[in-house]
Amino acid sequence: MEKYCCDKFQFRYSGEKTMGLNIRIIGYGKSFQERAQLNIDRNFIITEGYAGKIEDCAKKAIINFCPFCGTNLRAFYKDMSYIQEIME
């Protein structure tokens, strides 16, 4: 099984979050899910570099498909080990 859907996704996911275009996989704790009335445990977010937490990032967009190869991200990245940050 492939660890990443494509090399470009891997580069943007693995890179330093404070520089350039990057992709973050954010997990949601149960209390956050209840407050936000979400029935999902993670989201895939593309940002320009940021410092601190994803919620402090001014420019961000939730994505469902890889912008490089078109893979359905929720179907491909099911393992919790991909989550980089958890919102509680």
JOCORRA-V155870 format. One record per residue. N is the residue number from 0. RES is the residue in one letter. SS is DSSP state (hx for helix, st for strand, lp for the rest). PSI is psi in radians with two decimals (NA if undefined). Layout:
[[N/RES/SS/PSI] [N/RES/SS/PSI]]
This chain:
[[0/M/lp/2.40] [1/E/lp/2.46] [2/K/lp/-0.58] [3/Y/lp/2.65] [4/C/lp/-0.52] [5/C/lp/2.87] [6/D/hx/-0.65] [7/K/hx/-0.69] [8/F/hx/-0.79] [9/Q/hx/-0.77] [10/F/hx/-0.79] [11/R/hx/-0.50] [12/Y/hx/-0.71] [13/S/hx/-0.25] [14/G/lp/2.95] [15/E/lp/2.27] [16/K/lp/-0.25] [17/T/lp/-0.07] [18/M/lp/2.40] [19/G/lp/-3.01] [20/L/lp/2.27] [21/N/st/2.80] [22/I/st/2.27] [23/R/st/2.50] [24/I/st/1.97] [25/I/st/2.24] [26/G/st/2.68] [27/Y/st/2.16] [28/G/lp/2.87] [29/K/hx/-0.73] [30/S/hx/-0.66] [31/F/hx/-0.75] [32/Q/hx/-0.72] [33/E/hx/-0.80] [34/R/hx/-0.72] [35/A/hx/-0.04] [36/Q/lp/0.88] [37/L/lp/2.58] [38/N/lp/0.48] [39/I/lp/2.71] [40/D/lp/-0.01] [41/R/st/2.80] [42/N/st/2.77] [43/F/st/2.09] [44/I/st/2.33] [45/I/st/2.33] [46/T/st/2.88] [47/E/lp/2.78] [48/G/lp/2.62] [49/Y/lp/2.80] [50/A/lp/2.67] [51/G/lp/-2.35] [52/K/lp/2.77] [53/I/hx/-0.58] [54/E/hx/-0.32] [55/D/hx/-0.12] [56/C/lp/2.24] [57/A/lp/-0.68] [58/K/lp/2.05] [59/K/st/2.68] [60/A/st/2.37] [61/I/st/2.32] [62/I/st/2.61] [63/N/lp/-0.37] [64/F/st/2.57] [65/C/lp/2.23] [66/P/lp/-0.16] [67/F/lp/-0.70] [68/C/lp/-0.14] [69/G/lp/0.08] [70/T/lp/2.44] [71/N/st/1.93] [72/L/hx/-0.73] [73/R/hx/-0.58] [74/A/hx/-0.60] [75/F/hx/-0.80] [76/Y/lp/1.22] [77/K/lp/-0.48] [78/D/lp/2.33] [79/M/hx/-0.30] [80/S/hx/-0.27] [81/Y/hx/-0.35] [82/I/lp/2.26] [83/Q/lp/-0.35] [84/E/st/2.47] [85/I/st/2.27] [86/M/st/2.13] [87/E/lp/NA]]
